[in-house]
Amino acid sequence: MSTVDYYELLEVTRDADSDQIKRAYRVAARRYHPDANPGDAEAEARFKQVANAYEVLSDPEKRRHYDRFGADGPRGGGGDPFGGFAGGGLGDIFDAFFGGGGGGGGNRGGRAAGPDLEVAVEIDFESAVFGSAEEVTVRTAVACETCEATGAAPGSHAERCAQCGGSGQVRQVRQSILGQMVTAVACPVCRGAGEVIADPCPTCNGEGREVTDKTYTVDIPAGVDTGSTLRLSGFGAVGPRGGPKGDLYVQVRVRPHERFRREGDDLVHELHLPVTQAALGAHLTFETLDGSEDLVIPRGTQTGRAFRLRGRGVPHVRGRGRGDVLVQVVVDTPVDLDPEDEEALRAIAARLGHDVGPADRGFLSRVKSAFH
């Protein structure tokens, strides 16, 4: 009697559905595949058990037979009651799941896509807030006009690869203790293209594309900031011989503003006020990026107080509405007072009972005071 339980082997419950069994098999097959465990005989043996378990549990009739009789139940004619994986069967089922025995493969005659490209664009602060259209120039590959992207010289054409029959892949068979292992790899003659060119285009040397500088106009959405990345699908380099284009990624950099700094979607401005306006209050005209706003400074305003102008900040790039403008007050202390201003301040200090420093009587007076 076999001691191997197919459900335990795939780590699924007995009521697992077909999708759960398939996912479990993929995980186990990758774990024990001989290519992932070279020279490990135990892993190869376990891989064969996993494959047998999947073949049984993925077939409703075989699964019912297994659930009723087990792996060593009535054979009805001898041999493996479930058929097994003699010869190349194991390679075939692995190829069905992983595309050629898990070894990768070509593009099966399809055209390889061109690479993605990346470019940086520096924009003004206002352009980041309100959006803009900016030009970017990138070095890229474009379709060759001489051969119209075929890679073949004018008057000629590409021919189907005799090595792979136009599939772009060739199969390699190797022997293992499990039988024949079949893998699919890119055809070495056509390099996966499925075609060969006897008379290549003189302009592009058979590539079907040529390198040039290309300028695009990029729509910058309102609200972007430094570090934002814009993806332009299909604006990358063209693939060889008419292959599809890759994508273009635009990295945004925003120049600083002379009056505002950005905190999220809010704009912050430091407003310097003289003592007189902070103490007595003021009615000011404040310039935002949208235009002028009335700003009322109450009497007795202190350094650090912030006034909020709602909806005058940066638009939310992923939604409606805008941030705010925060006006942060900094009260400036006067310096280099003339005699009249100093006298006025001293009079105010005296009326308020504030203890202040002595009057500045000039450099010679300060030197004399140091010797008394």
Backbone torsions as a table, in degrees:
resi	resn	phi	psi	omega
1	MET	NA	130.8	179.0
2	SER	-69.2	137.8	179.4
3	THR	-93.9	-1.0	-177.6
4	VAL	-87.1	123.9	175.1
5	ASP	-99.4	118.8	-175.0
6	TYR	-62.0	-35.1	179.2
7	TYR	-67.5	-43.6	177.5
8	GLU	-65.5	-36.4	-179.1
9	LEU	-61.6	-40.5	178.6
10	LEU	-90.0	-2.7	178.1
11	GLU	59.2	49.7	174.9
12	VAL	-130.2	161.9	176.9
13	THR	-82.9	165.4	-176.2
14	ARG	-70.9	-16.6	177.1
15	ASP	-100.8	16.1	-179.7
16	ALA	-63.3	141.4	178.3
17	ASP	-84.6	178.2	-174.8
18	SER	-64.0	-36.0	179.2
19	ASP	-67.0	-41.3	178.0
20	GLN	-63.6	-40.0	178.8
21	ILE	-66.4	-40.8	179.6
22	LYS	-63.4	-44.3	179.3
23	ARG	-63.5	-41.4	-179.7
24	ALA	-64.3	-39.4	178.9
25	TYR	-63.3	-43.4	-179.9
26	ARG	-58.4	-44.5	-179.5
27	VAL	-62.7	-47.5	-177.7
28	ALA	-67.7	-39.0	-179.1
29	ALA	-64.4	-40.6	177.2
30	ARG	-65.8	-37.7	-177.0
31	ARG	-65.8	-40.8	-172.9
32	TYR	-104.9	3.0	-177.2
33	HIS	-58.9	137.4	-178.5
34	PRO	-57.0	-32.0	178.9
35	ASP	-65.8	-27.2	178.5
36	ALA	-89.1	-11.1	-178.7
37	ASN	-135.8	63.5	-175.9
38	PRO	-60.3	130.1	176.7
39	GLY	80.4	1.8	-178.3
40	ASP	-96.4	98.8	-177.1
41	ALA	-65.5	-35.1	179.9
42	GLU	-65.4	-40.0	178.2
43	ALA	-65.4	-38.8	178.4
44	GLU	-63.9	-41.0	178.6
45	ALA	-64.4	-41.7	178.6
46	ARG	-65.6	-36.0	178.2
47	PHE	-61.9	-40.9	178.5
48	LYS	-65.0	-39.7	178.1
49	GLN	-64.7	-42.0	179.4
50	VAL	-62.1	-43.6	179.6
51	ALA	-63.3	-42.1	177.1
52	ASN	-62.6	-42.3	179.5
53	ALA	-60.7	-41.9	-179.3
54	TYR	-67.7	-41.9	-178.8
55	GLU	-60.0	-36.8	-179.4
56	VAL	-74.3	-50.8	-172.5
57	LEU	-75.4	-17.3	178.7
58	SER	-87.0	-11.6	178.8
59	ASP	-103.5	117.0	-175.2
60	PRO	-55.5	-41.6	-178.6
61	GLU	-67.7	-46.2	179.3
62	LYS	-65.5	-35.7	179.3
63	ARG	-65.2	-41.8	177.9
64	ARG	-62.6	-39.9	178.1
65	HIS	-63.1	-44.1	-179.4
66	TYR	-65.7	-43.8	-179.9
67	ASP	-61.2	-30.0	-177.1
68	ARG	-87.0	-43.0	-172.2
69	PHE	-113.9	-15.2	-175.0
70	GLY	83.9	179.2	-176.4
71	ALA	-68.0	-25.9	-177.5
72	ASP	-106.7	27.8	-179.6
73	GLY	-74.1	-171.5	-177.8
74	PRO	-54.5	131.6	-176.3
75	ARG	-91.5	-23.0	177.4
76	GLY	57.7	45.9	176.9
77	GLY	130.7	5.4	175.3
78	GLY	85.2	164.7	-179.4
79	GLY	80.1	-170.5	-179.3
80	ASP	-68.0	122.6	-177.9
81	PRO	-62.6	-17.1	-177.2
82	PHE	-112.4	6.4	175.1
83	GLY	94.0	-38.3	179.1
84	GLY	70.2	-167.8	-177.7
85	PHE	-130.2	54.7	178.0
86	ALA	-67.5	154.3	176.1
87	GLY	64.1	-128.5	-173.3
88	GLY	-95.9	7.5	-176.2
89	GLY	-59.1	-39.3	-178.1
90	LEU	-64.0	-42.5	177.2
91	GLY	-63.3	-36.6	-178.9
92	ASP	-65.6	-43.9	-178.5
93	ILE	-69.8	-35.3	177.4
94	PHE	-68.6	-36.5	177.3
95	ASP	-63.2	-35.9	-179.7
96	ALA	-65.6	-31.8	-178.9
97	PHE	-87.3	-41.8	-167.7
98	PHE	-117.6	10.0	173.5
99	GLY	72.0	63.4	175.5
100	GLY	93.7	51.0	174.4
101	GLY	68.4	20.8	178.2
102	GLY	77.7	7.5	-175.1
103	GLY	-100.7	17.9	178.9
104	GLY	84.9	-134.5	179.3
105	GLY	137.3	175.5	-178.6
106	GLY	-82.3	-162.0	-178.3
107	ASN	-99.1	16.3	176.9
108	ARG	52.2	45.6	175.3
109	GLY	85.8	-6.5	178.9
110	GLY	-78.1	165.2	-179.6
111	ARG	-86.9	130.6	178.7
112	ALA	-69.3	137.8	178.7
113	ALA	-73.7	152.3	176.6
114	GLY	-75.6	164.9	-177.0
115	PRO	-73.9	155.6	170.8
116	ASP	-73.7	151.4	179.3
117	LEU	-122.3	160.8	-179.7
118	GLU	-138.1	137.9	179.4
119	VAL	-144.9	150.2	178.8
120	ALA	-106.8	144.2	176.8
121	VAL	-131.5	131.8	178.5
122	GLU	-104.4	128.0	-175.1
123	ILE	-127.2	160.9	176.8
124	ASP	-70.7	159.0	180.0
125	PHE	-58.5	-45.5	-179.3
126	GLU	-63.5	-34.9	178.7
127	SER	-65.2	-35.7	178.0
128	ALA	-69.1	-34.5	-178.2
129	VAL	-74.9	-45.9	-172.7
130	PHE	-102.4	-8.6	-176.2
131	GLY	87.5	157.7	-178.8
132	SER	-166.1	175.2	172.7
133	ALA	-114.4	120.4	-175.9
134	GLU	-121.4	144.0	176.5
135	GLU	-92.5	136.2	175.0
136	VAL	-127.8	143.1	178.0
137	THR	-117.3	130.4	-176.4
138	VAL	-135.3	144.0	175.3
139	ARG	-84.8	123.9	-170.6
140	THR	-146.0	175.7	175.7
141	ALA	-105.9	130.8	179.1
142	VAL	-121.9	162.4	-179.7
143	ALA	-62.0	135.7	179.2
144	CYS	-70.0	127.5	-178.5
145	GLU	-77.7	-27.6	-177.3
146	THR	-64.3	-47.1	-176.8
147	CYS	-104.3	2.9	-178.2
148	GLU	56.9	40.6	173.9
149	ALA	72.6	7.9	-179.8
150	THR	-81.8	-24.2	-175.9
151	GLY	86.5	-11.8	-178.6
152	ALA	-96.4	146.9	179.0
153	ALA	-62.0	149.3	178.8
154	PRO	-53.1	134.6	-178.3
155	GLY	90.4	-8.5	177.0
156	SER	-119.7	179.3	-180.0
157	HIS	-152.5	161.6	177.3
158	ALA	-74.3	149.2	179.2
159	GLU	-116.0	152.2	-179.8
160	ARG	-64.3	137.2	-178.3
161	CYS	-67.7	125.5	-179.8
162	ALA	-73.4	-25.4	-177.4
163	GLN	-69.0	-44.1	-175.5
164	CYS	-110.0	-1.2	-179.6
165	GLY	69.5	19.7	178.9
166	GLY	90.1	0.4	-178.5
167	SER	-81.4	-21.3	-177.4
168	GLY	83.9	-1.7	-178.4
169	GLN	-133.1	151.4	169.5
170	VAL	-126.9	148.7	-178.9
171	ARG	-100.1	137.2	177.4
172	GLN	-113.8	134.0	-178.6
173	VAL	-114.7	130.4	175.9
174	ARG	-133.5	151.3	-178.9
175	GLN	-89.9	142.1	173.2
176	SER	-142.2	178.8	180.0
177	ILE	-66.9	-14.4	179.0
178	LEU	-92.7	-2.6	-176.2
179	GLY	113.4	-151.3	-178.6
180	GLN	-83.8	130.2	175.5
181	MET	-107.5	123.5	-176.9
182	VAL	-108.4	127.5	176.5
183	THR	-127.2	151.1	178.3
184	ALA	-111.2	130.0	-179.8
185	VAL	-130.4	161.8	178.0
186	ALA	-61.8	139.1	-179.3
187	CYS	-62.4	127.9	-177.8
188	PRO	-72.1	-18.7	-178.0
189	VAL	-80.8	-51.9	-177.1
190	CYS	-99.5	-0.1	179.7
191	ARG	56.6	38.8	174.7
192	GLY	87.6	-3.3	-176.7
193	ALA	-79.2	-25.2	-177.0
194	GLY	83.5	-4.2	-178.7
195	GLU	-136.6	153.5	173.8
196	VAL	-125.0	149.5	-177.3
197	ILE	-116.6	113.5	179.7
198	ALA	-76.8	-35.7	-177.8
199	ASP	-123.3	88.4	-174.9
200	PRO	-70.3	154.3	178.4
201	CYS	-62.5	131.8	-179.2
202	PRO	-69.3	-21.3	-178.6
203	THR	-79.7	-44.7	-174.7
204	CYS	-111.4	3.1	180.0
205	ASN	56.8	36.1	175.8
206	GLY	87.4	-1.4	-179.2
207	GLU	-75.8	-27.5	-176.4
208	GLY	78.4	10.5	-179.4
209	ARG	-154.9	157.8	177.8
210	GLU	-139.1	156.7	-174.0
211	VAL	-93.1	134.7	178.8
212	THR	-156.3	170.3	174.3
213	ASP	-90.6	133.4	-177.9
214	LYS	-126.7	136.7	179.0
215	THR	-110.8	129.4	178.6
216	TYR	-122.2	151.3	171.8
217	THR	-98.4	121.5	-174.9
218	VAL	-107.1	127.8	174.6
219	ASP	-81.0	113.9	178.9
220	ILE	-89.9	116.2	-179.2
221	PRO	-72.2	149.4	178.0
222	ALA	-63.6	136.7	175.7
223	GLY	101.3	-2.6	179.6
224	VAL	-68.4	162.3	179.2
225	ASP	-140.6	171.0	176.3
226	THR	-55.7	131.3	-177.4
227	GLY	100.7	-14.4	177.2
228	SER	-67.2	143.9	179.0
229	THR	-122.2	126.5	177.6
230	LEU	-104.4	132.5	179.2
231	ARG	-106.8	123.6	177.3
232	LEU	-109.5	100.0	-177.4
233	SER	-65.8	132.2	176.9
234	GLY	78.8	13.5	178.6
235	PHE	-108.8	11.2	177.2
236	GLY	-85.8	-162.8	-178.8
237	ALA	-74.1	146.0	177.9
238	VAL	-75.9	148.6	178.4
239	GLY	-76.5	166.4	179.5
240	PRO	-65.5	142.2	176.1
241	ARG	52.0	49.4	175.6
242	GLY	83.2	14.1	176.9
243	GLY	-66.2	156.3	-177.8
244	PRO	-64.5	158.7	-179.7
245	LYS	-79.9	150.8	171.2
246	GLY	-79.9	-164.2	-179.4
247	ASP	-109.0	160.3	176.9
248	LEU	-114.4	125.9	178.8
249	TYR	-107.5	123.8	-177.3
250	VAL	-107.8	115.8	178.1
251	GLN	-89.8	126.3	-174.4
252	VAL	-97.0	134.1	172.2
253	ARG	-126.3	133.1	-175.2
254	VAL	-111.4	128.7	177.0
255	ARG	-71.2	144.9	180.0
256	PRO	-68.3	157.4	179.1
257	HIS	-101.7	149.2	-176.8
258	GLU	-75.2	-19.8	-176.6
259	ARG	-118.5	-28.1	-174.4
260	PHE	-117.0	147.8	165.9
261	ARG	-121.3	153.5	-173.7
262	ARG	-102.1	134.0	172.9
263	GLU	-128.3	95.8	-173.0
264	GLY	67.7	-123.7	176.8
265	ASP	-102.4	9.9	175.1
266	ASP	-98.6	149.4	174.5
267	LEU	-110.5	132.4	-175.3
268	VAL	-115.9	134.4	177.7
269	HIS	-130.7	135.0	175.0
270	GLU	-91.8	116.9	-178.6
271	LEU	-102.9	113.7	179.3
272	HIS	-87.8	123.5	-179.4
273	LEU	-116.5	139.8	171.6
274	PRO	-70.6	161.4	-178.1
275	VAL	-58.2	-36.7	-176.6
276	THR	-63.1	-45.8	180.0
277	GLN	-69.6	-37.2	178.6
278	ALA	-66.0	-38.2	-177.0
279	ALA	-78.5	-40.0	-172.7
280	LEU	-100.1	-10.6	-177.0
281	GLY	86.6	162.7	-178.8
282	ALA	-162.0	160.0	175.7
283	HIS	-119.9	108.6	-171.0
284	LEU	-114.6	157.8	170.0
285	THR	-101.5	119.3	-176.0
286	PHE	-111.1	129.2	-177.9
287	GLU	-91.0	116.6	171.3
288	THR	-97.9	179.6	176.6
289	LEU	-69.8	-17.3	179.5
290	ASP	-94.0	-14.2	-175.6
291	GLY	139.4	-164.9	-174.2
292	SER	-84.2	143.7	176.1
293	GLU	-132.1	146.1	173.8
294	ASP	-80.9	128.7	179.7
295	LEU	-123.6	116.1	-179.3
296	VAL	-96.7	120.4	177.2
297	ILE	-98.0	113.8	180.0
298	PRO	-69.0	158.4	175.0
299	ARG	-62.0	141.8	176.7
300	GLY	77.1	22.1	179.3
301	THR	-66.3	135.0	-177.7
302	GLN	-105.9	159.8	173.5
303	THR	-58.6	135.7	179.3
304	GLY	101.2	-16.6	178.9
305	ARG	-69.3	140.7	-177.8
306	ALA	-120.4	137.5	175.1
307	PHE	-110.7	134.5	-174.6
308	ARG	-107.9	124.8	173.0
309	LEU	-105.2	102.6	-171.2
310	ARG	-73.0	140.1	175.9
311	GLY	73.0	16.8	179.2
312	ARG	-111.8	13.2	-178.9
313	GLY	-96.6	-142.4	-174.6
314	VAL	-91.3	135.5	175.8
315	PRO	-61.7	143.3	176.4
316	HIS	-71.2	117.0	-174.3
317	VAL	-68.2	-23.7	179.9
318	ARG	-115.8	40.3	178.3
319	GLY	169.8	-173.9	-179.1
320	ARG	-90.9	164.6	176.3
321	GLY	88.8	177.4	-177.7
322	ARG	-138.4	161.4	172.2
323	GLY	-75.6	-168.3	-176.1
324	ASP	-116.1	168.0	169.1
325	VAL	-103.7	126.2	177.5
326	LEU	-107.8	121.0	179.2
327	VAL	-103.1	109.7	-177.3
328	GLN	-99.9	125.5	-173.4
329	VAL	-86.4	135.8	170.5
330	VAL	-125.5	117.0	-179.9
331	VAL	-86.4	122.5	-177.7
332	ASP	-89.8	131.5	175.6
333	THR	-85.2	129.2	-178.3
334	PRO	-68.2	143.9	177.0
335	VAL	-128.1	164.0	177.7
336	ASP	52.7	53.6	179.3
337	LEU	-70.7	142.0	172.2
338	ASP	-79.9	165.4	-174.2
339	PRO	-56.2	-38.7	-177.9
340	GLU	-65.7	-45.2	179.5
341	ASP	-64.5	-40.8	179.6
342	GLU	-64.3	-39.9	179.4
343	GLU	-63.5	-40.3	179.3
344	ALA	-64.5	-42.1	179.6
345	LEU	-66.0	-38.4	178.7
346	ARG	-65.9	-35.2	178.1
347	ALA	-65.3	-41.1	177.9
348	ILE	-64.3	-43.4	179.7
349	ALA	-61.2	-39.6	-179.7
350	ALA	-64.8	-43.1	179.6
351	ARG	-64.9	-32.2	-179.7
352	LEU	-87.9	-4.5	179.3
353	GLY	75.4	26.7	-179.7
354	HIS	-88.1	134.9	176.3
355	ASP	-84.3	116.8	-177.1
356	VAL	-120.7	169.1	-179.3
357	GLY	-72.1	167.4	-179.1
358	PRO	-69.4	160.5	179.0
359	ALA	-67.4	143.9	178.2
360	ASP	-84.0	106.2	-174.8
361	ARG	-97.2	15.3	177.7
362	GLY	104.3	170.4	-173.6
363	PHE	-66.1	-44.6	-177.2
364	LEU	-64.9	-37.2	179.2
365	SER	-65.1	-37.2	179.8
366	ARG	-69.2	-36.6	178.9
367	VAL	-66.0	-42.3	178.9
368	LYS	-62.7	-39.7	-178.1
369	SER	-63.8	-27.9	-177.2
370	ALA	-70.6	-20.3	-178.2
371	PHE	-99.7	1.4	179.1
372	HIS	-94.1	NA	NA
